[in-house]
Amino acid sequence: MRLGELDGLDWPDIDLDNGLLNIDKALQHLKGRGTFVKSPKNESSIRVISLPDSVISIIREYKLWQNGEKAKLGGSMAQRI
């Protein structure tokens, strides 16, 4: 994955039940314009990646931790991963 694709991930992009990661956007920062979500570099960059069970397990643990942190803050955290 390109760094911008990784930065652009949201929770709905991850299918934990089937171990799939949907890549269909990227985050980019341009001086004078700021940070924004855009399409990937090219059409073939839109893809689905299969994730190993070990990665799914780590993502599930992270999601639980993030939900706990979100609860501490009153649910005000963004949807970004």
Short mmCIF file of the C-alpha atoms (twelve columns), coordinates in Angstrom:
data_MODEL
# 
_entry.id   MODEL 
# 
loop_
_atom_site.group_PDB 
_atom_site.id 
_atom_site.type_symbol 
_atom_site.label_atom_id 
_atom_site.label_alt_id 
_atom_site.label_comp_id 
_atom_site.label_asym_id 
_atom_site.label_seq_id 
_atom_site.Cartn_x 
_atom_site.Cartn_y 
_atom_site.Cartn_z 
_atom_site.pdbx_PDB_model_num 
ATOM 1  C CA . MET A 1  0.000   0.000   0.000   1 
ATOM 2  C CA . ARG A 2  1.051   3.547   -0.603  1 
ATOM 3  C CA . LEU A 3  1.274   5.755   2.483   1 
ATOM 4  C CA . GLY A 4  -1.628  7.952   1.316   1 
ATOM 5  C CA . GLU A 5  -3.822  4.859   0.855   1 
ATOM 6  C CA . LEU A 6  -2.990  3.718   4.370   1 
ATOM 7  C CA . ASP A 7  -3.685  7.200   5.769   1 
ATOM 8  C CA . GLY A 8  -7.039  7.275   3.968   1 
ATOM 9  C CA . LEU A 9  -8.428  4.114   5.569   1 
ATOM 10 C CA . ASP A 10 -11.708 4.269   7.472   1 
ATOM 11 C CA . TRP A 11 -13.267 1.472   9.536   1 
ATOM 12 C CA . PRO A 12 -15.867 0.661   6.841   1 
ATOM 13 C CA . ASP A 13 -12.939 -0.217  4.525   1 
ATOM 14 C CA . ILE A 14 -12.099 -3.253  6.690   1 
ATOM 15 C CA . ASP A 15 -14.209 -6.419  6.555   1 
ATOM 16 C CA . LEU A 16 -13.025 -8.200  9.700   1 
ATOM 17 C CA . ASP A 17 -15.378 -11.152 9.209   1 
ATOM 18 C CA . ASN A 18 -13.954 -12.002 5.785   1 
ATOM 19 C CA . GLY A 19 -10.418 -10.644 6.311   1 
ATOM 20 C CA . LEU A 20 -10.585 -8.112  3.480   1 
ATOM 21 C CA . LEU A 21 -9.305  -4.561  3.110   1 
ATOM 22 C CA . ASN A 22 -10.856 -2.288  0.474   1 
ATOM 23 C CA . ILE A 23 -8.502  0.302   -1.043  1 
ATOM 24 C CA . ASP A 24 -10.494 2.954   -2.922  1 
ATOM 25 C CA . LYS A 25 -9.150  6.320   -1.732  1 
ATOM 26 C CA . ALA A 26 -6.045  8.076   -0.459  1 
ATOM 27 C CA . LEU A 27 -5.263  10.982  1.815   1 
ATOM 28 C CA . GLN A 28 -3.031  13.707  0.378   1 
ATOM 29 C CA . HIS A 29 -1.537  16.913  1.746   1 
ATOM 30 C CA . LEU A 30 -0.601  19.812  -0.512  1 
ATOM 31 C CA . LYS A 31 0.974   23.021  0.730   1 
ATOM 32 C CA . GLY A 32 -1.568  25.813  0.446   1 
ATOM 33 C CA . ARG A 33 -4.469  23.404  -0.001  1 
ATOM 34 C CA . GLY A 34 -4.283  21.295  3.127   1 
ATOM 35 C CA . THR A 35 -5.141  17.632  3.596   1 
ATOM 36 C CA . PHE A 36 -7.921  15.984  1.614   1 
ATOM 37 C CA . VAL A 37 -9.251  12.608  0.463   1 
ATOM 38 C CA . LYS A 38 -8.745  11.773  -3.207  1 
ATOM 39 C CA . SER A 39 -8.935  8.843   -5.598  1 
ATOM 40 C CA . PRO A 40 -5.941  6.500   -5.632  1 
ATOM 41 C CA . LYS A 41 -3.018  7.138   -7.969  1 
ATOM 42 C CA . ASN A 42 -4.622  5.228   -10.865 1 
ATOM 43 C CA . GLU A 43 -7.628  3.003   -11.633 1 
ATOM 44 C CA . SER A 44 -5.690  -0.218  -11.012 1 
ATOM 45 C CA . SER A 45 -4.888  1.057   -7.498  1 
ATOM 46 C CA . ILE A 46 -8.503  0.416   -6.495  1 
ATOM 47 C CA . ARG A 47 -8.333  -3.097  -5.081  1 
ATOM 48 C CA . VAL A 48 -9.234  -5.513  -2.302  1 
ATOM 49 C CA . ILE A 49 -6.452  -6.999  -0.197  1 
ATOM 50 C CA . SER A 50 -6.784  -10.255 1.719   1 
ATOM 51 C CA . LEU A 51 -5.486  -9.976  5.290   1 
ATOM 52 C CA . PRO A 52 -3.967  -12.866 7.278   1 
ATOM 53 C CA . ASP A 53 -5.685  -13.975 10.481  1 
ATOM 54 C CA . SER A 54 -2.800  -12.607 12.570  1 
ATOM 55 C CA . VAL A 55 -3.406  -9.101  11.171  1 
ATOM 56 C CA . ILE A 56 -7.176  -9.389  11.675  1 
ATOM 57 C CA . SER A 57 -6.535  -10.315 15.312  1 
ATOM 58 C CA . ILE A 58 -4.337  -7.233  15.838  1 
ATOM 59 C CA . ILE A 59 -6.905  -4.974  14.135  1 
ATOM 60 C CA . ARG A 60 -9.679  -6.365  16.367  1 
ATOM 61 C CA . GLU A 61 -7.575  -5.615  19.472  1 
ATOM 62 C CA . TYR A 62 -6.859  -2.107  18.209  1 
ATOM 63 C CA . LYS A 63 -10.576 -1.507  17.504  1 
ATOM 64 C CA . LEU A 64 -11.433 -2.527  21.086  1 
ATOM 65 C CA . TRP A 65 -8.756  -0.172  22.440  1 
ATOM 66 C CA . GLN A 66 -9.946  2.673   20.198  1 
ATOM 67 C CA . ASN A 67 -13.562 2.159   21.277  1 
ATOM 68 C CA . GLY A 68 -12.439 2.405   24.922  1 
ATOM 69 C CA . GLU A 69 -10.567 5.641   24.221  1 
ATOM 70 C CA . LYS A 70 -13.558 6.971   22.310  1 
ATOM 71 C CA . ALA A 71 -15.833 6.215   25.266  1 
ATOM 72 C CA . LYS A 72 -13.463 8.090   27.595  1 
ATOM 73 C CA . LEU A 73 -13.740 11.150  25.346  1 
ATOM 74 C CA . GLY A 74 -17.492 10.961  25.077  1 
ATOM 75 C CA . GLY A 75 -17.543 9.486   21.571  1 
ATOM 76 C CA . SER A 76 -15.975 12.501  19.886  1 
ATOM 77 C CA . MET A 77 -13.229 10.697  17.926  1 
ATOM 78 C CA . ALA A 78 -13.305 10.638  14.123  1 
ATOM 79 C CA . GLN A 79 -13.884 7.485   12.049  1 
ATOM 80 C CA . ARG A 80 -10.306 7.289   10.778  1 
ATOM 81 C CA . ILE A 81 -8.361  4.228   11.775  1 
# 
